[in-house]
Amino acid sequence: MKKKPLARVGDQGRGFGVVAESGKQFAAETRRLYQEIEQMLKLRKI
């Protein structure tokens, strides 16, 4: 199977790009919230 750059695969490539970007944003937000919760727990010494 030959790989194509996303810019050349049309609507499917753009759709994948949107999903990939959403996944990155979700991961970043999850990481931020995890760190926030971890800090809260450290302050409470639980």
PDB file of N, H, CA, C and O in Angstrom:
ATOM      1  N   MET A   1       0.848  -1.176   0.000  1.00  0.00           N
ATOM      2  CA  MET A   1       0.000   0.000   0.000  1.00  0.00           C
ATOM      3  C   MET A   1       0.892   1.237   0.000  1.00  0.00           C
ATOM      4  O   MET A   1       1.803   1.361   0.819  1.00  0.00           O
ATOM      5  N   LYS A   2       0.620   2.136  -0.918  1.00  0.00           N
ATOM      6  H   LYS A   2      -0.120   2.034  -1.583  1.00  0.00           H
ATOM      7  CA  LYS A   2       1.408   3.356  -1.033  1.00  0.00           C
ATOM      8  C   LYS A   2       0.819   4.444  -0.142  1.00  0.00           C
ATOM      9  O   LYS A   2      -0.386   4.695  -0.183  1.00  0.00           O
ATOM     10  N   LYS A   3       1.658   5.090   0.660  1.00  0.00           N
ATOM     11  H   LYS A   3       2.636   4.887   0.693  1.00  0.00           H
ATOM     12  CA  LYS A   3       1.194   6.161   1.548  1.00  0.00           C
ATOM     13  C   LYS A   3       1.153   7.477   0.784  1.00  0.00           C
ATOM     14  O   LYS A   3       2.011   7.755  -0.053  1.00  0.00           O
ATOM     15  N   LYS A   4       0.131   8.285   1.090  1.00  0.00           N
ATOM     16  H   LYS A   4      -0.566   8.059   1.770  1.00  0.00           H
ATOM     17  CA  LYS A   4      -0.002   9.599   0.466  1.00  0.00           C
ATOM     18  C   LYS A   4       0.002  10.667   1.549  1.00  0.00           C
ATOM     19  O   LYS A   4      -0.497  10.436   2.650  1.00  0.00           O
ATOM     20  N   PRO A   5       0.555  11.825   1.248  1.00  0.00           N
ATOM     21  CA  PRO A   5       0.443  12.933   2.210  1.00  0.00           C
ATOM     22  C   PRO A   5      -1.026  13.289   2.416  1.00  0.00           C
ATOM     23  O   PRO A   5      -1.826  13.181   1.486  1.00  0.00           O
ATOM     24  N   LEU A   6      -1.389  13.715   3.634  1.00  0.00           N
ATOM     25  H   LEU A   6      -0.739  13.802   4.389  1.00  0.00           H
ATOM     26  CA  LEU A   6      -2.786  14.051   3.927  1.00  0.00           C
ATOM     27  C   LEU A   6      -3.342  15.092   2.975  1.00  0.00           C
ATOM     28  O   LEU A   6      -4.525  15.046   2.638  1.00  0.00           O
ATOM     29  N   ALA A   7      -2.526  16.015   2.538  1.00  0.00           N
ATOM     30  H   ALA A   7      -1.565  16.052   2.812  1.00  0.00           H
ATOM     31  CA  ALA A   7      -3.004  17.076   1.654  1.00  0.00           C
ATOM     32  C   ALA A   7      -3.491  16.522   0.322  1.00  0.00           C
ATOM     33  O   ALA A   7      -4.230  17.206  -0.387  1.00  0.00           O
ATOM     34  N   ARG A   8      -3.099  15.307  -0.037  1.00  0.00           N
ATOM     35  H   ARG A   8      -2.499  14.751   0.539  1.00  0.00           H
ATOM     36  CA  ARG A   8      -3.441  14.754  -1.343  1.00  0.00           C
ATOM     37  C   ARG A   8      -4.496  13.661  -1.290  1.00  0.00           C
ATOM     38  O   ARG A   8      -4.793  13.063  -2.323  1.00  0.00           O
ATOM     39  N   VAL A   9      -5.065  13.379  -0.143  1.00  0.00           N
ATOM     40  H   VAL A   9      -4.823  13.865   0.697  1.00  0.00           H
ATOM     41  CA  VAL A   9      -6.047  12.294  -0.073  1.00  0.00           C
ATOM     42  C   VAL A   9      -7.481  12.789  -0.005  1.00  0.00           C
ATOM     43  O   VAL A   9      -8.399  11.984   0.152  1.00  0.00           O
ATOM     44  N   GLY A  10      -7.694  14.083  -0.120  1.00  0.00           N
ATOM     45  H   GLY A  10      -6.948  14.737  -0.247  1.00  0.00           H
ATOM     46  CA  GLY A  10      -9.043  14.620  -0.205  1.00  0.00           C
ATOM     47  C   GLY A  10      -9.784  14.636   1.115  1.00  0.00           C
ATOM     48  O   GLY A  10      -9.196  14.812   2.182  1.00  0.00           O
ATOM     49  N   ASP A  11     -11.106  14.446   1.013  1.00  0.00           N
ATOM     50  H   ASP A  11     -11.584  14.304   0.146  1.00  0.00           H
ATOM     51  CA  ASP A  11     -11.978  14.546   2.187  1.00  0.00           C
ATOM     52  C   ASP A  11     -11.596  13.573   3.297  1.00  0.00           C
ATOM     53  O   ASP A  11     -11.659  13.927   4.474  1.00  0.00           O
ATOM     54  N   GLN A  12     -11.204  12.362   2.943  1.00  0.00           N
ATOM     55  H   GLN A  12     -11.153  12.074   1.986  1.00  0.00           H
ATOM     56  CA  GLN A  12     -10.834  11.386   3.972  1.00  0.00           C
ATOM     57  C   GLN A  12      -9.622  11.865   4.760  1.00  0.00           C
ATOM     58  O   GLN A  12      -9.564  11.694   5.978  1.00  0.00           O
ATOM     59  N   GLY A  13      -8.673  12.454   4.082  1.00  0.00           N
ATOM     60  H   GLY A  13      -8.720  12.594   3.093  1.00  0.00           H
ATOM     61  CA  GLY A  13      -7.480  12.976   4.753  1.00  0.00           C
ATOM     62  C   GLY A  13      -7.814  14.128   5.679  1.00  0.00           C
ATOM     63  O   GLY A  13      -7.293  14.220   6.790  1.00  0.00           O
ATOM     64  N   ARG A  14      -8.692  15.008   5.210  1.00  0.00           N
ATOM     65  H   ARG A  14      -9.115  14.934   4.307  1.00  0.00           H
ATOM     66  CA  ARG A  14      -9.097  16.132   6.055  1.00  0.00           C
ATOM     67  C   ARG A  14      -9.853  15.622   7.271  1.00  0.00           C
ATOM     68  O   ARG A  14      -9.648  16.115   8.380  1.00  0.00           O
ATOM     69  N   GLY A  15     -10.724  14.642   7.076  1.00  0.00           N
ATOM     70  H   GLY A  15     -10.891  14.241   6.176  1.00  0.00           H
ATOM     71  CA  GLY A  15     -11.468  14.063   8.200  1.00  0.00           C
ATOM     72  C   GLY A  15     -10.532  13.445   9.221  1.00  0.00           C
ATOM     73  O   GLY A  15     -10.713  13.617  10.426  1.00  0.00           O
ATOM     74  N   PHE A  16      -9.531  12.725   8.735  1.00  0.00           N
ATOM     75  H   PHE A  16      -9.384  12.585   7.756  1.00  0.00           H
ATOM     76  CA  PHE A  16      -8.553  12.125   9.640  1.00  0.00           C
ATOM     77  C   PHE A  16      -7.800  13.206  10.396  1.00  0.00           C
ATOM     78  O   PHE A  16      -7.532  13.065  11.589  1.00  0.00           O
ATOM     79  N   GLY A  17      -7.457  14.285   9.705  1.00  0.00           N
ATOM     80  H   GLY A  17      -7.675  14.400   8.736  1.00  0.00           H
ATOM     81  CA  GLY A  17      -6.745  15.386  10.348  1.00  0.00           C
ATOM     82  C   GLY A  17      -7.553  15.997  11.474  1.00  0.00           C
ATOM     83  O   GLY A  17      -7.007  16.336  12.524  1.00  0.00           O
ATOM     84  N   VAL A  18      -8.861  16.142  11.256  1.00  0.00           N
ATOM     85  H   VAL A  18      -9.304  15.867  10.403  1.00  0.00           H
ATOM     86  CA  VAL A  18      -9.743  16.696  12.288  1.00  0.00           C
ATOM     87  C   VAL A  18      -9.783  15.766  13.493  1.00  0.00           C
ATOM     88  O   VAL A  18      -9.686  16.219  14.634  1.00  0.00           O
ATOM     89  N   VAL A  19      -9.926  14.473  13.245  1.00  0.00           N
ATOM     90  H   VAL A  19     -10.005  14.105  12.318  1.00  0.00           H
ATOM     91  CA  VAL A  19      -9.974  13.487  14.332  1.00  0.00           C
ATOM     92  C   VAL A  19      -8.642  13.458  15.077  1.00  0.00           C
ATOM     93  O   VAL A  19      -8.618  13.407  16.307  1.00  0.00           O
ATOM     94  N   ALA A  20      -7.549  13.489  14.345  1.00  0.00           N
ATOM     95  H   ALA A  20      -7.568  13.531  13.346  1.00  0.00           H
ATOM     96  CA  ALA A  20      -6.224  13.463  14.978  1.00  0.00           C
ATOM     97  C   ALA A  20      -6.022  14.695  15.857  1.00  0.00           C
ATOM     98  O   ALA A  20      -5.492  14.586  16.963  1.00  0.00           O
ATOM     99  N   GLU A  21      -6.436  15.857  15.378  1.00  0.00           N
ATOM    100  H   GLU A  21      -6.866  15.946  14.480  1.00  0.00           H
ATOM    101  CA  GLU A  21      -6.295  17.090  16.160  1.00  0.00           C
ATOM    102  C   GLU A  21      -7.158  17.027  17.412  1.00  0.00           C
ATOM    103  O   GLU A  21      -6.725  17.446  18.485  1.00  0.00           O
ATOM    104  N   SER A  22      -8.370  16.508  17.285  1.00  0.00           N
ATOM    105  H   SER A  22      -8.722  16.167  16.414  1.00  0.00           H
ATOM    106  CA  SER A  22      -9.252  16.362  18.453  1.00  0.00           C
ATOM    107  C   SER A  22      -8.624  15.424  19.478  1.00  0.00           C
ATOM    108  O   SER A  22      -8.693  15.673  20.682  1.00  0.00           O
ATOM    109  N   GLY A  23      -8.013  14.348  18.996  1.00  0.00           N
ATOM    110  H   GLY A  23      -7.957  14.146  18.019  1.00  0.00           H
ATOM    111  CA  GLY A  23      -7.342  13.410  19.891  1.00  0.00           C
ATOM    112  C   GLY A  23      -6.200  14.069  20.644  1.00  0.00           C
ATOM    113  O   GLY A  23      -6.018  13.829  21.837  1.00  0.00           O
ATOM    114  N   LYS A  24      -5.424  14.907  19.945  1.00  0.00           N
ATOM    115  H   LYS A  24      -5.572  15.103  18.976  1.00  0.00           H
ATOM    116  CA  LYS A  24      -4.320  15.617  20.598  1.00  0.00           C
ATOM    117  C   LYS A  24      -4.837  16.575  21.667  1.00  0.00           C
ATOM    118  O   LYS A  24      -4.272  16.669  22.756  1.00  0.00           O
ATOM    119  N   GLN A  25      -5.918  17.283  21.344  1.00  0.00           N
ATOM    120  H   GLN A  25      -6.377  17.207  20.459  1.00  0.00           H
ATOM    121  CA  GLN A  25      -6.494  18.226  22.311  1.00  0.00           C
ATOM    122  C   GLN A  25      -7.029  17.481  23.532  1.00  0.00           C
ATOM    123  O   GLN A  25      -6.844  17.927  24.665  1.00  0.00           O
ATOM    124  N   PHE A  26      -7.692  16.350  23.303  1.00  0.00           N
ATOM    125  H   PHE A  26      -7.842  15.987  22.384  1.00  0.00           H
ATOM    126  CA  PHE A  26      -8.221  15.543  24.403  1.00  0.00           C
ATOM    127  C   PHE A  26      -7.086  15.050  25.298  1.00  0.00           C
ATOM    128  O   PHE A  26      -7.192  15.096  26.523  1.00  0.00           O
ATOM    129  N   ALA A  27      -6.004  14.580  24.686  1.00  0.00           N
ATOM    130  H   ALA A  27      -5.917  14.543  23.690  1.00  0.00           H
ATOM    131  CA  ALA A  27      -4.858  14.085  25.454  1.00  0.00           C
ATOM    132  C   ALA A  27      -4.234  15.204  26.287  1.00  0.00           C
ATOM    133  O   ALA A  27      -3.884  14.996  27.449  1.00  0.00           O
ATOM    134  N   ALA A  28      -4.095  16.381  25.697  1.00  0.00           N
ATOM    135  H   ALA A  28      -4.379  16.550  24.753  1.00  0.00           H
ATOM    136  CA  ALA A  28      -3.508  17.509  26.427  1.00  0.00           C
ATOM    137  C   ALA A  28      -4.391  17.915  27.603  1.00  0.00           C
ATOM    138  O   ALA A  28      -3.886  18.185  28.692  1.00  0.00           O
ATOM    139  N   GLU A  29      -5.696  17.960  27.392  1.00  0.00           N
ATOM    140  H   GLU A  29      -6.107  17.741  26.506  1.00  0.00           H
ATOM    141  CA  GLU A  29      -6.627  18.333  28.462  1.00  0.00           C
ATOM    142  C   GLU A  29      -6.629  17.274  29.562  1.00  0.00           C
ATOM    143  O   GLU A  29      -6.670  17.612  30.745  1.00  0.00           O
ATOM    144  N   THR A  30      -6.586  16.003  29.185  1.00  0.00           N
ATOM    145  H   THR A  30      -6.552  15.729  28.224  1.00  0.00           H
ATOM    146  CA  THR A  30      -6.541  14.917  30.161  1.00  0.00           C
ATOM    147  C   THR A  30      -5.274  15.012  31.003  1.00  0.00           C
ATOM    148  O   THR A  30      -5.318  14.853  32.223  1.00  0.00           O
ATOM    149  N   ARG A  31      -4.146  15.273  30.345  1.00  0.00           N
ATOM    150  H   ARG A  31      -4.111  15.402  29.354  1.00  0.00           H
ATOM    151  CA  ARG A  31      -2.864  15.413  31.044  1.00  0.00           C
ATOM    152  C   ARG A  31      -2.922  16.584  32.029  1.00  0.00           C
ATOM    153  O   ARG A  31      -2.466  16.464  33.166  1.00  0.00           O
ATOM    154  N   ARG A  32      -3.484  17.717  31.591  1.00  0.00           N
ATOM    155  H   ARG A  32      -3.854  17.815  30.667  1.00  0.00           H
ATOM    156  CA  ARG A  32      -3.589  18.897  32.452  1.00  0.00           C
ATOM    157  C   ARG A  32      -4.463  18.611  33.669  1.00  0.00           C
ATOM    158  O   ARG A  32      -4.107  18.971  34.791  1.00  0.00           O
ATOM    159  N   LEU A  33      -5.606  17.962  33.447  1.00  0.00           N
ATOM    160  H   LEU A  33      -5.895  17.669  32.536  1.00  0.00           H
ATOM    161  CA  LEU A  33      -6.511  17.654  34.558  1.00  0.00           C
ATOM    162  C   LEU A  33      -5.883  16.656  35.527  1.00  0.00           C
ATOM    163  O   LEU A  33      -6.043  16.786  36.740  1.00  0.00           O
ATOM    164  N   TYR A  34      -5.174  15.666  35.001  1.00  0.00           N
ATOM    165  H   TYR A  34      -5.045  15.561  34.015  1.00  0.00           H
ATOM    166  CA  TYR A  34      -4.488  14.695  35.849  1.00  0.00           C
ATOM    167  C   TYR A  34      -3.492  15.407  36.763  1.00  0.00           C
ATOM    168  O   TYR A  34      -3.424  15.125  37.960  1.00  0.00           O
ATOM    169  N   GLN A  35      -2.724  16.328  36.191  1.00  0.00           N
ATOM    170  H   GLN A  35      -2.779  16.557  35.219  1.00  0.00           H
ATOM    171  CA  GLN A  35      -1.732  17.056  36.982  1.00  0.00           C
ATOM    172  C   GLN A  35      -2.408  17.926  38.040  1.00  0.00           C
ATOM    173  O   GLN A  35      -1.916  18.045  39.162  1.00  0.00           O
ATOM    174  N   GLU A  36      -3.530  18.526  37.678  1.00  0.00           N
ATOM    175  H   GLU A  36      -3.930  18.429  36.766  1.00  0.00           H
ATOM    176  CA  GLU A  36      -4.271  19.357  38.630  1.00  0.00           C
ATOM    177  C   GLU A  36      -4.799  18.516  39.797  1.00  0.00           C
ATOM    178  O   GLU A  36      -4.693  18.923  40.954  1.00  0.00           O
ATOM    179  N   ILE A  37      -5.357  17.366  39.498  1.00  0.00           N
ATOM    180  H   ILE A  37      -5.443  17.035  38.558  1.00  0.00           H
ATOM    181  CA  ILE A  37      -5.874  16.470  40.541  1.00  0.00           C
ATOM    182  C   ILE A  37      -4.727  15.963  41.410  1.00  0.00           C
ATOM    183  O   ILE A  37      -4.841  15.909  42.634  1.00  0.00           O
ATOM    184  N   GLU A  38      -3.627  15.594  40.769  1.00  0.00           N
ATOM    185  H   GLU A  38      -3.534  15.637  39.775  1.00  0.00           H
ATOM    186  CA  GLU A  38      -2.456  15.116  41.507  1.00  0.00           C
ATOM    187  C   GLU A  38      -1.974  16.183  42.492  1.00  0.00           C
ATOM    188  O   GLU A  38      -1.641  15.871  43.635  1.00  0.00           O
ATOM    189  N   GLN A  39      -1.938  17.435  42.049  1.00  0.00           N
ATOM    190  H   GLN A  39      -2.208  17.688  41.120  1.00  0.00           H
ATOM    191  CA  GLN A  39      -1.501  18.538  42.915  1.00  0.00           C
ATOM    192  C   GLN A  39      -2.473  18.712  44.082  1.00  0.00           C
ATOM    193  O   GLN A  39      -2.041  18.917  45.216  1.00  0.00           O
ATOM    194  N   MET A  40      -3.773  18.633  43.821  1.00  0.00           N
ATOM    195  H   MET A  40      -4.124  18.467  42.900  1.00  0.00           H
ATOM    196  CA  MET A  40      -4.773  18.753  44.888  1.00  0.00           C
ATOM    197  C   MET A  40      -4.582  17.661  45.931  1.00  0.00           C
ATOM    198  O   MET A  40      -4.663  17.920  47.132  1.00  0.00           O
ATOM    199  N   LEU A  41      -4.332  16.450  45.474  1.00  0.00           N
ATOM    200  H   LEU A  41      -4.267  16.240  44.498  1.00  0.00           H
ATOM    201  CA  LEU A  41      -4.141  15.334  46.399  1.00  0.00           C
ATOM    202  C   LEU A  41      -2.875  15.511  47.228  1.00  0.00           C
ATOM    203  O   LEU A  41      -2.859  15.181  48.414  1.00  0.00           O
ATOM    204  N   LYS A  42      -1.820  16.024  46.617  1.00  0.00           N
ATOM    205  H   LYS A  42      -1.832  16.292  45.654  1.00  0.00           H
ATOM    206  CA  LYS A  42      -0.583  16.269  47.365  1.00  0.00           C
ATOM    207  C   LYS A  42      -0.805  17.311  48.454  1.00  0.00           C
ATOM    208  O   LYS A  42      -0.291  17.176  49.564  1.00  0.00           O
ATOM    209  N   LEU A  43      -1.569  18.346  48.135  1.00  0.00           N
ATOM    210  H   LEU A  43      -1.987  18.456  47.233  1.00  0.00           H
ATOM    211  CA  LEU A  43      -1.841  19.392  49.123  1.00  0.00           C
ATOM    212  C   LEU A  43      -2.650  18.856  50.294  1.00  0.00           C
ATOM    213  O   LEU A  43      -2.479  19.302  51.428  1.00  0.00           O
ATOM    214  N   ARG A  44      -3.527  17.903  50.021  1.00  0.00           N
ATOM    215  H   ARG A  44      -3.666  17.540  49.100  1.00  0.00           H
ATOM    216  CA  ARG A  44      -4.352  17.304  51.073  1.00  0.00           C
ATOM    217  C   ARG A  44      -3.637  16.134  51.744  1.00  0.00           C
ATOM    218  O   ARG A  44      -4.088  15.628  52.772  1.00  0.00           O
ATOM    219  N   LYS A  45      -2.525  15.710  51.159  1.00  0.00           N
ATOM    220  H   LYS A  45      -2.158  16.120  50.324  1.00  0.00           H
ATOM    221  CA  LYS A  45      -1.729  14.579  51.663  1.00  0.00           C
ATOM    222  C   LYS A  45      -2.564  13.314  51.803  1.00  0.00           C
ATOM    223  O   LYS A  45      -2.552  12.638  52.832  1.00  0.00           O
ATOM    224  N   ILE A  46      -3.286  13.022  50.733  1.00  0.00           N
ATOM    225  H   ILE A  46      -3.297  13.571  49.897  1.00  0.00           H
ATOM    226  CA  ILE A  46      -4.123  11.805  50.713  1.00  0.00           C
ATOM    227  C   ILE A  46      -3.311  10.677  50.114  1.00  0.00           C
ATOM    228  O   ILE A  46      -3.806   9.557  49.994  1.00  0.00           O
TER     229      ILE A  46
END
